[in-house]
């Protein structure tokens, strides 16, 4: 059975390496592979023979291993691996190169035979400092391939080799030889000049660029690593009535563990005892803790900020919510946007073209310019300046930072293809229940008869409903508790399914239920004012019950689903993003219109079945709209999958989340706007990176071929282009969510 396989790739030094490995893997039957240079991972679909996959990578001259997996199910490789060695190589090379460059550029410092000191200092730089480039170039040459390392290695060795020739066989080794520096190539005597400063400075600049890239890759993935490190390390398990402290790895489904105030929830589970507030901000970005009582689901890595909880584990290890989020983010980071695939195709043929252009520049100058010095300089500058590292870094670094920042805000973007869709959508369809509204029954209004008070009607109804498990009864009890009413105890509680409840409260029989039930079963007439209030509440989508005691109706209580506090703000954000909101619901038209008026939506479609939601999405698409769908229930899954962009609310069902392209963990509709903004910003950064990377090469190569660019400057420019792309991507770490209006 085929499955998805992730491999850790070693030995890659540039985007061309990733392209070569990707092509090698995709030649295997039934394999669809993506190799990401920035994350140093390969995502292979359709292959279960890992030995064959690893062998294919090794045949290309690189290493591949299965990732080390922690209990969260996500590979935990140290992104700073090798960074220290790279830093030492860079610093050592820089210390040796600085005197060479200074001596070569400032004639006043050029004492007799200074060139031999420069050679002594430059030799370790060319051999040891540039060794990673030479080694990579040799490995690729053995496999009949060329990469950006080939360009660097040839350029450095050519400059050093020319210098050796000039020193030993030309006039450059004579005492009193002097040199000067210029930004552009000037005609000279050919063998009278040395290029040791080019060989050393280019090595230093490119090592500096590689070091900056390595640090940036570590920083860009820090958000995801921080997320995955949030989980608790130990848990207090209840076994045989005693509390035992065990590592989280030892938990199994069904274990019951204690979470005290201030502790992290060890793993996903259900609360079986206690009540508390749980801080979800680490996972969802929500600033307000959620209440957790018996029967509520809690998520591992969240923090208990209130009372003591006893939780029964329902998911452990790789099945937890934290691990699932980690896998989603990792999958997004290893993918490629369509714009990057163009860059990959260019990079694949770019290196051979550059080598041909360098040869052309050398031949052209040698034939028509009459100066071997200019010909050589132009060829070396062309090799050095053309390395398209920035092209390979343009998408991966932006994806790493964007998806990592999203994980901090409770936004999970499934993959690069999602970014393209966020730019195109013009309509956003919103499910009502659980998306625009809370999905929970709360007190809407109380209408007492003349002579009774709202508080007394609510207190009596709450006392009668205390034994009920019905959502209406629970919401009435919760409203009375929140109001601080002294709810008396009840006796003789009985529930009539679909009708109402009765109970003896403080010596009087209290009835709470349908008006028809009171009239038919208890012969209690319902006053016209109360009947009118019931009809009006039900027309708005609320559920109304009538409260009676001592043989007379005392009032009406209506409960209903309430609009989320931020829904109106979210709709305003959608409009600012150029999106037209549409409200879909299975409720009646009155309830839908009431909600729509509160949040500012004019296009309302009520009485919609799950299939009707799917049909509505397809109808909008047929009209030429690019549609985003936001939902949270099983009945939304088909519509989420059919929409051009599916946004699942993280508080919803697994089916909805699986069908969505973007998951908003907090369930806050405002964050949906943030998700679209973040995705658009990430895509904009990718396109900006690619533009500047292409523009740099288009502008720099002709200058180098025309002899208008010193190789030393070319090396600095090439390194800076990569640093620019990475730095531009890191700006996404400053992305901020929307502040409610």
Phi, psi and omega in degrees: 000129181285154180206174177274135180234135174251135178237141172272123184257132178243150176096355179287135180238351181199174181295330179297326177299314180299320180295319180296315180296318180300315179296320181297315180292320183289349175284343178289144183298132175074012185259135171235105187242146173232128180245128183250118182293320184292319181271349181058042180229152171243132176252114185247123177253139175089011181228133177243350179274087184295329179298319179292323179294314180296320179297323179295319179294317181294329178292340177272357177099016182234176178249152178215136178220154172289140183293148172287126186252129174273182182292344177278359176082006183242140180301137183237069180268139179288112183290346179269008180299127181085351183294321180296316179297321179294321178296317179296320179296317180297313183294318178296318179294319180297319181297323179282329187279326185304312178298324180297315182293317181296313180298322184285336186261339185243102182302329182297336181265000186273087178286166180304133179066022178301331185296332179284328172295319178299320178296318180299320180283327185284328185303313178297327180295313182293322184276305185275312183298316182268009183304320178302324180288317179297317182297313180296320179297320180293317179300316180291324179296323178297333179259019177056046179223158175231145179225186178298330176297329177299315179299314182295313182298314180298317181298314181293314181294325178295315179297318181290318179296317177300319181296318178298317179298316182294323182287318187266332184239349179254204183262358185291340181274359182286144176301143178090358179297135178233157178222161173223164184251140174217151181292330180244161181285137177241148178303143180210194184269006177078274184280005177271352184249149173242157184236035180296325180293328177291312181300318182282314184294319178299317178300314181296313182299318183286323174297321177298318178297318179296320180294318178297320178298315182297317178294319180294321178296322177295316181292321184292333178266005185294327182296315179294318180297320178297321179297315184288341179270003183287336187300152177292152179264331182229163177218148177262103187265140175267114179224122181057037177079359181246151178268129181231131179273121182227156173297148180302328180301335184273354181290143174233160179301132182103341176297143174251129182229155184263137175237110180273163179305133180091349180268158174276146174290127189292320181201174181294142180186185178247139178287124179249349178201141177095173177212142183196177171252137183242125179278114182261005190299328182298328182260320190251345184085356179292131181274335183264124179299150177264143176286139178232121178234179182304130180098346180279151177271136175238155187246139178301146179085351174281165189246129176280116183251003183239244185270185181282136178238145168245124187239137174262123184293130177247336178219139180225162174059232185288352181267356184287164179299320180298316179294321179297317178298316180300318179294321179297316181293317180299317179298320179296322184286336181270354179276179181225136172283161180300323181297329180286330180297326175297316179298322179296319180295322178294314182299326184297327182253358188289316186298311177301323179296318181296317178300318178297320179294322179296317177297320179297317179297317179297313182295319181298313180291321181295324183277315188256341183266337177075008182229117178294329180297311180296318180301314181294314182299316180297320180294315180295316179299321179296316179298315188285317188284341191273350186306116186272045179301322183299327178297318182287335181269347189302310182276311186301318182293319178295320178295317179302312184289315183296312180290327176294316177296322177299319180297328177292329182266004181079028181239122179247115178260122190293326183187170183300328181297335179295325181300319181298321183290324182296333179288332189263337187297142178232352181226137178236120182261129185244125168290148184276297189289122179085350180247298174277327178252172183286335184079008180236141179289131174222162181296128179259311180198160175230129178239100179277155173283167181298132180099349178247159179253157177300318183296319182291321178298316180293320182295316181293317180296320180294321179298318180290328185272359186300332179270002185272148174252003181288142180305325179294314180296319179297321181291326177293316178297318180297321180294320179294319178296316180296328180281353178078022181283148178273094184276120183285162175285159182233154177235158174063035181295138176211141181242129176257111187305126177076002183241304182165195180228159173224151178197155177266113184241117178052040176082005179235145181279118180253130179244134177226116181178200181291149178298322181294325179294316179297320183287318186277319185271330186241358178055039178254114180289146180258120180303150182299325180295321179290318178300320179295320179295322178296313180298318181294317180296317181292330177293336178269005178092004179276162174255124185247138174234151180256138182249130180221151169205159182053036174076014181218147176289133182249347179165181180231140176237131178244135175235154181193170176289133183255151179288136177299147186299332185258003186296318179297319177298320181297317180298321177297322178295318179301317180296322178294333178276002179084022182253138177265117183279141176231133180258124176246136178202152174274354180288172180288166185297324181296314179296319180295317181296323180297314179294315182300320181294329181286331184255353175090032177254133181258332180268102185240133179231107187256168179063032185268128175279167176306318176293326178296327177296317178297317179296323180296320178298313182294326178295316178297320179294323178295334178278002177096006180274147171259116199250133167255138179241132179242123180205174183219356186250170176301323181289354177262350189300316181295318179293322178297319181290326183280335183293156177296329176220116179260126180244114181261136176278127188295341178280358185270204186276160178297327181296318179294317181296320180294329182276344185276155174271331178232138176242128176255106190293329186282338185078007179273124185295331178299325182291338174298318175298320177297321180298317179293319179297316181295316180298318179294321178295320179296316178296319178298321178295318178300312181295322177296318178300313181296321180299310183292326178294315177295314183299322180299311182292320180299321182279323190281321185298313178300321178299317180295317181294328180278002179076020183261013183221119177293137180304326179297314178294324179299317179297317179296318181295320180297314179296319182293330179297319178292318179297322179299314181299315181294316181297319178299322179292322182295344177297337180295342178294342180269006180299135181240145177287166181285135173273124181306141182291000000 
